[in-house]
Amino acid sequence: ISENDVLVFGDEFIKNGEWQELLGNVNVKNRGTGWGYGGDIATTSKIVDATYANTGVEKKDAKAIFLYTGTGDANGTTDLETVKANYKALVDKLKQKSPTSVIYVMSLCPTNNAGNNTNRISALNAYMQTLVGEKVKFVDTYTPLLNGTVANTKYFYPDNYLGALGYVEMAQAMKAALAVDFPEDEYAVIDDATAEARYAQA
């Protein structure tokens, strides 16, 4: 880990994203949990532990860290107050592991379940905003993917899994957040029209 790196921690949505290409910057590094491991906070926490384990490899504080996790927790039955406490513990762990990094907490994407979006996902996203401070920022990756009270099917495939156009929307939100804190950096994310043309071609 170098001081120029941007680490992206999270669940299967993160693992499946080619963030280095989506953001157009070689310093972006994917630390997603992988498919089949679930989108829970506990598994993401293990990835954080593994990333910062003492292995003899030089590990400096990354420039920035993105965190997208809690899909399994928010869409499950775990008490929401417990989910919030676990999420905060993970953010605190990242702050302790990499104290000079800017940490961007990314809101969970909407699903096709309006009730769950309102009662659990939106509630957890709102809680994330209470964690904002000098080194913790909030990135809205919920609203851009919403259609009324459910997920916009344009961005998901086949149902609740993030699709190609959804990844572009998330990358655009990430680039906008980085531009505020690191205006000298270069990140190249394609626009919606280009993304849709490439999608149609594929």
MIPAVEX-211594 format. One record per atom (N, C-alpha, C): z, y, x; atom name. Coordinates in steps of 0.001 Angstrom, whole numbers. Layout:
       up    north     east  atom
        Z        Y        X    CA
...
END
This chain:
       up    north     east  atom
        0    -1183      853     N
        0        0        0    CA
        0     1238      892     C
     -961     2111      696     N
    -1026     3352     1461    CA
     -667     4536      574     C
     -441     5664     1217     N
      -64     6862      467    CA
    -1222     7422     -353     C
    -2420     6893     -157     N
    -3576     7343     -935    CA
    -3884     6434    -2122     C
    -3120     5376    -2275     N
    -3408     4400    -3311    CA
    -2970     4850    -4703     C
    -3677     4318    -5688     N
    -3294     4453    -7094    CA
    -3148     3024    -7613     C
    -1913     2611    -7890     N
    -1653     1254    -8369    CA
    -1642     1239    -9889     C
    -2214      186   -10459     N
    -2255       49   -11916    CA
    -1527    -1241   -12288     C
     -296    -1112   -12780     N
      511    -2259   -13190    CA
      370    -2482   -14691     C
      418    -3760   -15099     N
      403    -3995   -16533    CA
       50    -5409   -16920     C
     -291    -5545   -18204     N
     -518    -6859   -18792    CA
    -1973    -7287   -18653     C
    -2417    -8183   -19534     N
    -3770    -8712   -19437    CA
    -4846    -7653   -19644     C
    -4564    -6622   -20432     N
    -5523    -5523   -20557    CA
    -5804    -4922   -19183     C
    -4759    -4760   -18408     N
    -4909    -4185   -17075    CA
    -5629    -5149   -16150     C
    -5207    -6395   -16151     N
    -5820    -7383   -15258    CA
    -7312    -7507   -15487     C
    -7745    -7391   -16718     N
    -9155    -7579   -17050    CA
   -10002    -6345   -16753     C
    -9377    -5247   -16380     N
   -10125    -4018   -16127    CA
   -10507    -3853   -14667     C
   -11750    -3526   -14423     N
   -12209    -3236   -13051    CA
   -11933    -1758   -12769     C
   -10663    -1447   -12575     N
   -10243      -48   -12502    CA
   -10844      703   -11324     C
   -11033       16   -10213     N
   -11635      673    -9050    CA
   -13038     1176    -9387     C
   -13768      361   -10151     N
   -15115      763   -10562    CA
   -15079     1737   -11739     C
   -14177     1489   -12687     N
   -14087     2368   -13849    CA
   -13730     3790   -13450     C
   -12842     3921   -12449     N
   -12421     5248   -11997    CA
   -13244     5744   -10808     C
   -14075     4880   -10257     N
   -14958     5303    -9176    CA
   -14228     5741    -7925     C
   -13167     5006    -7559     N
   -12389     5382    -6382    CA
   -11841     4108    -5723     C
   -12112     3938    -4440     N
   -11735     2699    -3742    CA
   -10236     2556    -3538     C
    -9472     3619    -3766     N
    -8016     3560    -3571    CA
    -7269     3059    -4805     C
    -7988     2805    -5890     N
    -7364     2296    -7105    CA
    -7221      780    -6976     C
    -6001      270    -7193     N
    -5736    -1153    -7010    CA
    -5078    -1753    -8250     C
    -5667    -2861    -8721     N
    -5229    -3528    -9938    CA
    -4049    -4454    -9645     C
    -2988    -4316   -10439     N
    -1818    -5191   -10324    CA
    -1437    -5743   -11709     C
    -2461    -6161   -12452     N
    -2222    -6722   -13780    CA
    -1695    -8142   -13700     C
    -1082    -8604   -14777     N
     -435    -9915   -14783    CA
    -1413   -11067   -14933     C
    -2536   -10848   -15578     N
    -3521   -11906   -15747    CA
    -3504   -12527   -17124     C
    -4640   -13067   -17529     N
    -4773   -13701   -18830    CA
    -3923   -14955   -18892     C
    -3347   -15203   -20054     N
    -2538   -16389   -20245    CA
    -1072   -16193   -19895     C
     -751   -15068   -19267     N
      636   -14807   -18887    CA
     1341   -13895   -19879     C
      598   -13321   -20792     N
     1224   -12493   -21815    CA
     1432   -11059   -21392     C
     1499   -10189   -22398     N
     1642    -8761   -22128    CA
     3060    -8282   -22261     C
     3994    -9038   -21703     N
     5391    -8643   -21869    CA
     5920    -7882   -20656     C
     6936    -7100   -20901     N
     7531    -6249   -19869    CA
     8134    -7086   -18742     C
     8747    -8211   -19092     N
     9396    -9049   -18082    CA
     8408    -9563   -17049     C
     7217    -9972   -17488     N
     6218   -10479   -16552    CA
     5687    -9367   -15665     C
     5462    -8190   -16239     N
     5024    -7047   -15439    CA
     6081    -6697   -14404     C
     7343    -6803   -14780     N
     8435    -6533   -13843    CA
     8397    -7489   -12653     C
     8016    -8741   -12906     N
     7900    -9711   -11817    CA
     6760    -9333   -10867     C
     5680    -8812   -11414     N
     4566    -8362   -10583    CA
     4992    -7191    -9701     C
     5807    -6306   -10259     N
     6330    -5185    -9471    CA
     7185    -5715    -8320     C
     8053    -6675    -8615     N
     8891    -7278    -7571    CA
     8038    -7919    -6484     C
     7004    -8644    -6894     N
     6139    -9315    -5927    CA
     5384    -8309    -5065     C
     4941    -7230    -5699     N
     4183    -6203    -4982    CA
     5023    -5564    -3872     C
     6292    -5340    -4165     N
     7150    -4646    -3197    CA
     8038    -5591    -2388     C
     7781    -6892    -2479     N
     8562    -7851    -1701    CA
     8342    -7637     -209     C
     9355    -7920      578     N
     9268    -7760     2032    CA
     8476    -8925     2619     C
     7195    -8683     2885     N
     6317    -9737     3403    CA
     5768    -9412     4787     C
     6265    -8360     5407     N
     5771    -7974     6715    CA
     4539    -7101     6663     C
     4057    -6803     5448     N
     2900    -5924     5269    CA
     3394    -4511     5017     C
     2770    -3533     5654     N
     3195    -2142     5476    CA
     2970    -1696     4040     C
     4007    -1135     3456     N
     3934     -680     2070    CA
     4549      711     1954     C
     3680     1695     1878     N
     4121     3068     1698    CA
     4174     3383      207     C
     4720     4534     -127     N
     4716     4960    -1524    CA
     3292     5331    -1925     C
     2810     4719    -2991     N
     1478     5052    -3493    CA
     1466     6487    -4003     C
      302     7073    -3996     N
      154     8423    -4546    CA
      553     8438    -6019     C
       58     7441    -6742     N
      300     7384    -8180    CA
      401     5939    -8641     C
     1119     5747    -9740     N
     1270     4434   -10354    CA
     1042     4582   -11853     C
      147     3763   -12401     N
      -43     3694   -13844    CA
      660     2448   -14363     C
     1293     2578   -15520     N
     1997     1459   -16132    CA
     1551     1299   -17579     C
     1004      109   -17885     N
      629     -228   -19256    CA
     1181    -1612   -19546     C
     2264    -1682   -20290     N
     2860    -2976   -20586    CA
     3693    -2904   -21860     C
     3977    -4089   -22413     N
     4783    -4155   -23623    CA
     4022    -4627   -24837     C
     2754    -5008   -24634     N
     1943    -5466   -25762    CA
     2604    -6641   -26480     C
     3006    -7648   -25701     N
     3645    -8819   -26286    CA
     4963    -8486   -26961     C
     5723    -7588   -26337     N
     7021    -7192   -26877    CA
     6856    -6426   -28194     C
     5943    -5460   -28202     N
     5763    -4611   -29381    CA
     5134    -5371   -30544     C
     4322    -6370   -30234     N
     3687    -7145   -31294    CA
     4479    -8399   -31648     C
     5636    -8564   -31003     N
     6500    -9695   -31287    CA
     7643    -9313   -32211     C
     8744   -10046   -32093     N
     9879    -9831   -32993    CA
    11144    -9362   -32265     C
    11044    -9146   -30956     N
    12204    -8669   -30216    CA
    12657    -7329   -30769     C
    13973    -7160   -30918     N
    14514    -5900   -31419    CA
    13947    -4737   -30618     C
    13488    -3710   -31323     N
    12796    -2602   -30662    CA
    13702    -1860   -29679     C
    14987    -1776   -29970     N
    15900    -1109   -29038    CA
    15994    -1891   -27727     C
    15914    -3210   -27810     N
    15899    -4048   -26608    CA
    14611    -3828   -25829     C
    13496    -3732   -26542     N
    12203    -3473   -25894    CA
    12248    -2138   -25153     C
    12796    -1128   -25801     N
    12892      193   -25170    CA
    13749      140   -23906     C
    14873     -550   -23991     N
    15771     -663   -22836    CA
    15082    -1387   -21683     C
    14328    -2434   -21993     N
    13607    -3176   -20957    CA
    12503    -2333   -20337     C
    11852    -1537   -21177     N
    10790     -666   -20664    CA
    11378      382   -19714     C
    12471      998   -20120     N
    13110     1996   -19263    CA
    13560     1379   -17939     C
    14077      165   -17992     N
    14522     -509   -16776    CA
    13353     -716   -15812     C
    12185    -1011   -16359     N
    11005    -1196   -15517    CA
    10558      122   -14893     C
    10575     1185   -15674     N
    10222     2502   -15128    CA
    11211     2895   -14035     C
    12489     2649   -14264     N
    13509     2949   -13256    CA
    13281     2133   -11993     C
    12847      889   -12164     N
    12571       39   -11002    CA
    11425      617   -10169     C
    10376     1063   -10846     N
     9246     1665   -10134    CA
     9670     2930    -9391     C
    10514     3726   -10022     N
    11013     4947    -9374    CA
    11824     4611    -8136     C
    12575     3513    -8205     N
    13403     3090    -7065    CA
    12538     2488    -5963     C
    11531     1705    -6343     N
    10673     1048    -5356    CA
     9757     2034    -4648     C
     9309     3052    -5368     N
     8339     4000    -4821    CA
     8699     5415    -5256     C
     9751     5973    -4662     N
    10346     7221    -5167    CA
     9471     8463    -5139     C
     8470     8511    -4273     N
     7643     9722    -4228    CA
     6381     9615    -5088     C
     6132     8454    -5653     N
     4931     8264    -6477    CA
     5056     8986    -7817     C
     3931     9498    -8295     N
     3867     9989    -9665    CA
     3605     8777   -10558     C
     4448     8571   -11549     N
     4322     7410   -12429    CA
     3774     7857   -13780     C
     2668     7262   -14167     N
     2054     7574   -15458    CA
     2315     6416   -16414     C
     3112     6656   -17442     N
     3334     5630   -18462    CA
     2248     5801   -19513     C
     1541     4706   -19789     N
      407     4735   -20707    CA
      817     4138   -22049     C
      548     4872   -23113     N
      911     4365   -24439    CA
      119     3105   -24762     C
      735     2221   -25532     N
       56      994   -25932    CA
    -1085     1308   -26893     C
    -2161      545   -26788     N
    -3305      709   -27677    CA
    -2951      267   -29092     C
    -3621      815   -30076     N
    -3391      373   -31461    CA
    -3965    -1020   -31692     C
    -3510    -1676   -32755     N
    -4038    -2973   -33155    CA
    -4657    -2837   -34541     C
    -5101    -3953   -35102     N
    -5657    -3905   -36456    CA
    -4592    -4093   -37524     C
    -3321    -4058   -37107     N
    -2194    -4190   -38032    CA
    -1548    -2819   -38210     C
    -1864    -2156   -39317     N
    -1381     -792   -39543    CA
      141     -718   -39563     C
      789    -1690   -40187     N
     2246    -1688   -40259    CA
     2891    -1794   -38897     C
     2365    -2666   -38067     N
     2917    -2825   -36723    CA
     2644    -1595   -35869     C
     1470     -992   -36063     N
     1157      239   -35341    CA
     2198     1315   -35639     C
     2524     1459   -36917     N
     3456     2505   -37339    CA
     4895     2184   -36973     C
     5316      969   -37256     N
     6731      626   -37129    CA
     7180      255   -35720     C
     6253     -246   -34902     N
     6679     -714   -33583    CA
     5908      -54   -32427     C
     4589     -113   -32480     N
     3813      424   -31357    CA
     3982     1935   -31240     C
     3831     2647   -32333     N
     3996     4107   -32290    CA
     5420     4491   -31898     C
     6388     3701   -32357     N
     7785     3975   -32011    CA
     8029     3793   -30521     C
     7453     2731   -29931     N
     7602     2521   -28495    CA
     6864     3600   -27714     C
     5679     3968   -28183     N
     4929     5039   -27519    CA
     5709     6353   -27541     C
     6343     6642   -28660     N
     7148     7868   -28757    CA
     8319     7815   -27787     C
     8908     6645   -27646     N
    10026     6493   -26705    CA
     9562     6741   -25271     C
     8374     6276   -24940     N
     7848     6497   -23583    CA
     7849     7983   -23230     C
     7561     8811   -24211     N
     7482    10251   -23951    CA
     8847    10850   -23618     C
     9922    10183   -24038     N
    11264    10680   -23709    CA
    11629    10412   -22254     C
    10855     9569   -21581     N
    11122     9234   -20180    CA
    10450    10205   -19209     C
     9649    11108   -19750     N
     8904    12044   -18916    CA
     9848    12948   -18132     C
     9530    13130   -16866     N
    10313    13997   -15990    CA
     9444    14490   -14862     C
    10068    14909   -13773     N
     9324    15490   -12651    CA
     8274    14523   -12103     C
     8619    13250   -11995     N
     7712    12264   -11408    CA
     7207    11249   -12432     C
     7507    11446   -13690     N
     7050    10533   -14734    CA
     6238    11315   -15758     C
     5013    10896   -15970     N
     4114    11570   -16907    CA
     3689    10591   -17998     C
     3244    11128   -19127     N
     2800    10310   -20254    CA
     1295    10455   -20431     C
      612     9325   -20621     N
     -834     9330   -20861    CA
    -1097     8688   -22220     C
    -1730     9423   -23099     N
    -2011     8929   -24449    CA
    -3261     8048   -24436     C
    -3054     6746   -24499     N
    -4172     5808   -24604    CA
    -4126     5107   -25969     C
    -3446     5744   -26903     N
    -3345     5241   -28275    CA
    -4284     6010   -29206     C
    -4118     7315   -29250     N
    -4886     8154   -30170    CA
    -6400     8048   -29983     C
    -6913     8038   -28738     N
    -8374     7969   -28569    CA
    -9009     6676   -29100     C
    -8187     5641   -29286     N
    -8714     4345   -29712    CA
    -8391     4049   -31182     C
    -7921     5059   -31890     N
    -7445     4890   -33257    CA
    -8513     5282   -34279     C
    -8509     4569   -35398     N
    -9354     4920   -36543    CA
    -8467     4886   -37774     C
    -7969     6036   -38173     N
    -7002     6094   -39262    CA
    -5667     5547   -38801     C
    -5263     4412   -39356     N
    -3982     3806   -38967    CA
    -4166     2489   -38212     C
    -5417     2145   -37928     N
    -5692      897   -37202    CA
    -6619     1172   -36019     C
    -6793      141   -35189     N
    -7651      276   -34018    CA
    -9108      479   -34429     C
    -9790     1317   -33699     N
   -11215     1532   -33917    CA
   -11963      320   -33358     C
   -12614     -445   -34225     N
   -13261    -1691   -33807    CA
   -14344    -1465   -32749     C
   -14798     -255   -32626     N
   -15795       74   -31611    CA
   -15275     -205   -30200     C
   -13971      -89   -30035     N
   -13377     -197   -28710    CA
   -12720    -1548   -28430     C
   -12777    -2451   -29386     N
   -12077    -3728   -29225    CA
   -13005    -4904   -29504     C
   -12732    -6017   -28828     N
   -13551    -7206   -29012    CA
   -12708    -8453   -28767     C
   -12794    -9482   -29603     N
   -13478    -9436   -30898    CA
   -12618    -8817   -31986     C
   -11326    -8635   -31661     N
   -10399    -8160   -32684    CA
    -9423    -7162   -32061     C
    -8426    -7682   -31341     N
    -7414    -6809   -30727    CA
    -7513    -6731   -29209     C
    -8533    -7367   -28638     N
    -8696    -7309   -27188    CA
    -9553    -6116   -26810     C
    -9138    -5396   -25811     N
    -9870    -4209   -25391    CA
   -11269    -4591   -24921     C
   -12267    -3883   -25432     N
   -13654    -4145   -25053    CA
   -14160    -3129   -24050     C
   -15428    -3256   -23709     N
   -16016    -2427   -22660    CA
   -15861     -929   -22923     C
   -16208     -494   -24139     N
   -16122      929   -24452    CA
   -14671     1395   -24477     C
   -13754      501   -24837     N
   -12332      828   -24817    CA
   -11834     1075   -23407     C
   -12322      278   -22463     N
   -11930      473   -21072    CA
   -12396     1831   -20545     C
   -13572     2248   -20965     N
   -14072     3565   -20547    CA
   -13175     4669   -21095     C
   -12750     4536   -22356     N
   -11864     5540   -22949    CA
   -10538     5616   -22176     C
    -9990     4464   -21830     N
    -8737     4454   -21069    CA
    -8938     5091   -19702     C
   -10045     4761   -19050     N
   -10327     5330   -17730    CA
   -10476     6845   -17796     C
   -11083     7342   -18866     N
   -11221     8788   -19028    CA
    -9851     9457   -19139     C
    -8938     8829   -19881     N
    -7587     9383   -20027    CA
    -6841     9351   -18700     C
    -7038     8288   -17936     N
    -6387     8173   -16628    CA
    -6928     9227   -15655     C
    -8235     9409   -15662     N
    -8847    10421   -14798    CA
    -8326    11815   -15133     C
    -8213    12123   -16421     N
    -7720    13440   -16835    CA
    -6294    13675   -16347     C
    -5468    12631   -16395     N
    -4086    12758   -15926    CA
    -4048    12981   -14420     C
    -4855    12245   -13679     N
    -4888    12392   -12220    CA
    -5403    13767   -11807     C
    -6335    14295   -12573     N
    -6933    15586   -12228    CA
    -5907    16717   -12249     C
    -4899    16576   -13091     N
    -3857    17607   -13178    CA
    -2995    17615   -11917     C
    -2606    16426   -11460     N
    -1691    16332   -10327    CA
    -2386    16239    -8970     C
    -3622    15753    -8974     N
    -4355    15577    -7713    CA
    -5769    16127    -7855     C
    -5877    17443    -8039     N
    -7189    18045    -8306    CA
    -8179    17910    -7157     C
    -7661    17623    -5960     N
    -8553    17502    -4812    CA
    -9213    16124    -4735     C
    -8706    15162    -5484     N
    -9247    13803    -5466    CA
   -10531    13709    -6293     C
   -11306    12684    -6004     N
   -12549    12474    -6742    CA
   -12489    11152    -7496     C
   -12637    11246    -8809     N
   -12699    10073    -9671    CA
   -13928    10224   -10552     C
   -14739     9187   -10625     N
   -15998     9275   -11355    CA
   -15990     8290   -12518     C
   -15731     8793   -13720     N
   -15721     7968   -14923    CA
   -16920     8365   -15779     C
   -17677     7380   -16238     N
   -18856     7701   -17046    CA
   -18444     8271   -18403     C
   -19336     9028   -19001     N
   -19046     9609   -20316    CA
   -19392     8611   -21419     C
   -19037     8959   -22647     N
   -19226     8053   -23776    CA
   -20693     7695   -23993     C
   -21566     8692   -23882     N
   -22986     8447   -24135    CA
   -23559     7445   -23126     C
   -23186     7612   -21860     N
   -23643     6686   -20826    CA
   -23082     5295   -21059     C
   -21803     5251   -21420     N
   -21150     3951   -21669    CA
   -21837     3222   -22828     C
   -22148     3958   -23887     N
   -22772     3335   -25057    CA
   -24195     2870   -24741     C
   -24906     3632   -23912     N
   -26267     3229   -23531    CA
   -26230     1953   -22692     C
   -25278     1874   -21771     N
   -25165      682   -20930    CA
   -24715     -519   -21765     C
   -23829     -261   -22702     N
   -23342    -1338   -23578    CA
   -24476    -1907   -24410     C
   -25305    -1018   -24961     N
   -26446    -1452   -25767    CA
   -27431    -2244   -24919     C
   -27632    -1799   -23693     N
   -28532    -2501   -22792    CA
   -28018    -3903   -22486     C
   -26710    -3998   -22236     N
   -26108    -5307   -21927    CA
   -26211    -6241   -23127     C
END
